[in-house]
Amino acid sequence: MSSTAGFLGAEALLRLALSPQTVAATLAVVLASVVIYLLDPIQRWRLRKIPGPPTKPLLGCLQQLRSLPLPLFLQSCAQTYGPVFKVAMGRKWVVVVANAEMQRQVGLKLRAHAVLDPDFMRGRMHTIIESNLFRASGETWRQLRAAWQPAFAPASLAGYLPLMTACAQQLAARLEAKAAAAAAAAATAGGGSGRSVSGGSVDMWRELGAMTLQVVGSTAYGVDFHAINEEDEQQRDGSNGSSSSSSSRSGGPAAVADDGYGRQLAAACGQVFRYSSAMHGSAYLRVAMLLPELRPLLVPLAHTLPDTNFTLLLQARGRLCNAVFQLIDSWKQQHIGAKGEVGDALHRSNGKADAAGADRDSAAGSARQSSSGAGVGGGGGLPGVAPGSFLDLMLGQRRQQAGSGRGGGGKKADAGGHQEHQEHAPLTDEQVAGQVQLFILAGYETTANALAFAVYCIATHPEAEAALLREVDEVLGGGGPGGGGGGQPLRLPAESDLPRLAYTEAVVNEALRLFPPAHLTSRLVPTTAAGGEPLTVGGYTIPPGTPVFLPMYIAHRDPAVWPRAEEFVPERFLPSAGPLYQSLQPHAGPAAAAGPQQQQHSAHAPFGYGSRMCIGYKFALQEAKVALATLYRTLTFRLEPGQQPIKIEASATMSPRGGLRVTPVLRRQHA
């Protein structure tokens, strides 16, 4: 009897659940949930007082970004909505601060980066990415920052100079050969009297990218990347793989012949840079950008059913992981094998990340397996870590910390604002690998973009080109077909020449003002759980947990700060105008009280603001300065038709859209 009653009760419940009223109510709840999810009313309400462009559900402002690069879109928004406004990147709302002085204040006050791009790696690769300096915060960030500092000390920068000079000269020789060959062909065909000694058109952006990749890759890994003249070297070397490294001959921090491993690492760096972005990468990345809540489901799905772009990304990251761990192991064997007590201390420090040796070996094997599919297996190829490379300096510092039983030095401000020294534990292998990969990926394309924009600006401003050539001739010799810059023979830049190349440096800084490759930086207003409070900027209150964009591209072109803001005027950055970058440091005071030139220098922030300012900016400036001086000793560059005005594209960095087509023109023949 009771079972019959139970059956009838269940049947009644089933009828009720399937009734039109219940189905309609369920559909209404689901529909309301979807609408609420798409419209995101809570976040809209929190930011309701901040103006901004119209958005669409789910897409936000992404549709506008299909027709306008991000820097130009944000610039148009600033002109319409003022210095503080909001935009929706998919379902992720960000507040944009466009005013130069407001940017500086926010950049100095907030220290954590807002990371919007999802990381789809797992296991050790995920650990490596998440442990790099850019993504770190708090004590971990201070530990990593201290570990980076020796690589950019004055002595280290001087040690990198021979490599930078050799790579720039290698590129110059390549372009000179193209110009000479084209001129010879034209003369043979009766094409002229030699008035114009020029070569065929080249994509200068790609050429400069090969040079910067060779510089930063060889500096980071201590392995010659062979990025310049790759095809010429392959034809010359044939199958013996015995080409010697120009950077090795120069005395820079690059290893000797590496059996083609450097070329494979160079290709891997390019693939990581391309396929890590939502624009060019996997479809999974784009879905995660639109629906960030689905990321926990998308990550395992991407690894189980990867598309082509995600497979390429996995293989490229596997190559880089495999290479750096091989080099770390090689360095340990070379430097620690005979010093048991230091080795024991170092292994103890690594034990925090490597719970057991078997786990470490398994993870390393996984990285090797990922890379082997792309042609980089575990069998040799790397000769070892070159002395003076970034990896060598970082491992050497770690060895000293482990041997002394002390951590790395760092500084932290106490409640009174005083700096007190802090000790940090030695870095783990994963942390070292994360810094090496960040060094190469952050320094490769950004410097190439900066140099390409500089070449464009020089080519479109004959008076600036003439001033640059006069300085280069005066400092490095030359001065015409017969040479003779003050009777001096033509030579490459040395360390003592760098302070004398003031106009060359001004050209670099003015190009960085107009076309900053890192066109924006970001900050995160700390969450309430992390002790954060609302941030007030320009009369608007930004709630905790909100990402903030600081687009330097807009601040660099503000006519209220910069006279002739849209013009290329290198003279504004000559030494007589005062020191650069100091007002962007954490200790800087208000810029508004300073004179107009100091206000301009406070607004010039191509490397970011405050303690999160790019730690390698001196490396990048030195590389760009050396490259321009070396190239313009013997060459100038003529823009191909259709290159002016230049068009830009922007994702993580800003670059010339479609590259930069130029014709190299020989200034003189030289020995």
C-alpha positions, 0 to 999 in steps of 0.5 A: 500500500505504501509503495503504491502511494509512493509511486503515485506521488512520484508520478504526480511530481513528474507530471508537475515537472513536465507541466507547461507552467513548470517548463515555462518557468524553468526556461524563463530562469535559464533565459534570465540567467543567460541575460544576466550573464551576458549583460553583467549587470553587477560590474556595469553597476560598479562602474556606472559613473565612469563613461565609456563607449557603447558595448554589445553583450558578450563581445563588449568593444571587440567589434570596434577593435576589428576595424581599429587597432587598440591604441587608436581605438583608445585614443578616439575614446579619450577624445570623446569621453575624457581622460578616464573611461571604461571599455569592455574587452569581451566580458572583462571590464577595464578602466582606461587612464589616458592623462599622462600625469594620472598615468604616472600617479597610478603607475607609481601607486599600484604595483600588480600587473593586470594579466588578461591573457589566459595561460593554457599550459599545464604542469611544469610549463604552467609553473614556468610561465606563472613564475616569471617577473611580469606575472609575479607579485608581492614577495615573489616579485621582489625575489625575482626582481633582485635576481634580475638586477645583476644582468643589467648592472653596468659591467654586464651591459658593457659585456653585452656590447660586443655581441650587439655590435657584431650582430648589427654589423652582420645585418649591415653587411647583409644589407650592403651586399644586397645593395651592391649586388643590385647596383652591379646588376643595374650597371651590367644592364646599362641601368645607370651611371652608379649615381644611386647605389641601392639594393632590392626592397627588403622588409626592414621589420623582419631584418631587424627582428632577426638581429634582435632575436640573435642578440637577445637569444644569444644573450639569454641562452648563451647559444648563437641563434643564427637568426641573421643570414640564416639562408646564406649560412645554410648554403655556405655551411652545407650539411656539416653544420660547422659555421662559427658564430660571429658573436663568439668571435666578438667576445660576447656571451654566445656559445660556439657552433651549436649544430643548428640548435640555435635556429630551432630555438629562434623558430620556437621563440617566434611561434610562442610569440605568435600563437600565445595571442588570442588574435593569432593563436588557438580558437580556445584562447578566443573562447576563453577571452569571451567566456573566461568562466569556461577556462577550467573546462577549456584547458583540459579540452585544448590539451585533449583535442588541440587544434593546429595552432595550439599544437604548434604552441605546445611544441614551441614551448616544449623546445624552449623548456627542453633547452633551458633545462638541458643548459641548467643541468649542463651548468650544474655539472660544470660548476657544482659537480666538484663542490659537494657542499654547494651542490647539496645546498642548491639541491635543497633549495630546489627541493621546494619546487621538486617534491621528488627526483622522480617527479622532476625527471618525469616533468623534464621528460614531458618537456622533452617529449613535447619538443621532440615532435618539433624536431628537437630531441634530447640528444645533444646539440647544446654546447653549454652555458656561455660565460656572461649570458643571462642564464649564466649570471642568474645561475651564478647568483643562485650558486652564491646564495646556496653556498653562503646559506643566504638568500638573494638581496631585496629591498622593501619599504617599512611603514616609515618609508625606509628601505630595509634589506630582505633575504630571499630563497635561491630561485628554483629551476622553474623560476630560472627558466621562467625568467630566461623565457621572459627575457627573450620573449620580452626583448625580441619583438619590442626592440625590433618594432622600436628600430623599425619605427625609428627607421621609418621616422628617419626615412621620412625626415631628411633633416633628422637623417642628415643630423644623425649621419653627421653625428655617426660620421663624427663619432665613428669616422667616415664622412663621405665616399673617401671616409674621413670623419675628422680623418678617422677610419670608419669603425664600429661603436665602442663603449666609450662612443655611446655617450657621444651618440646623443642625437642617435639616442634622441632619435630612439627616444622620439621614435619610442614616443610616437610609436611605443612598442609596449603601447600600454601597461596595466595595473590591478586595483587590489581586491578587498580580500588582499586589503585593497581599497577603491582607487580615485583617479580624475574624480572617478572611483575605481572599485577593488579588483578592477584592471586599469589600462595605462596607454602610453601611446595616448600620453605620448601624443597629448598636445597639452604636454608635447608641443608639435605632438604629432611631429618627429622632433628628436631635439626634444630629447637631447641631453640639454633637455634634462635626464630621462626616466628618473621621474618614472621611478618609485621615489619620484615626486609630482611632475606638475611642479616641474618645468615644461620639459620635465613634465614631458619627460615624466610623460615619456614612459615607453618602458612603463612606470614605477617599480614595475618599469621594464627592468631591461630598459637600459639593455634595450636602449643600448641595443637600439643605439648601437644598431642605428649607429652601425647601420647608418655608418654605411647605409641609408634606407628609402621607403618603398611606395605605399609605406607612408603614412605607416599603418600599425597593428597591436596586440601585446606589442605595437608593430608596423602592419605588413612590415616595413618595405625599404630599399637599402642605399649604400653611403660609401664603400669601406674595407 
